[in-house]
């Protein structure tokens, strides 16, 4: 049976490449391509909102790079919150910075602010 797929290209930030490859193996995928496909399938099945990550896509490349560096640092150190870890991590960072509980639209701005203070 012929493969029913379309070749696709995507950009993988350098800061996340090694982490993505390691996580791919941890999650039981044979290739990065299968890992990305697994993430797409999971997302299509769950249809959860992407308020935080879609907001990141609207940032400048320099701002995205800072966030990617922080994500890579967290992954490498084993830091995780489980579940919706990214949103929870952003909320915790904002609260730790003394800014109170942010709404989702402000999470990205607050994280960037915190990263500048490091």
Beta strands, then each sheet from edge to edge (+ up, - down):
end
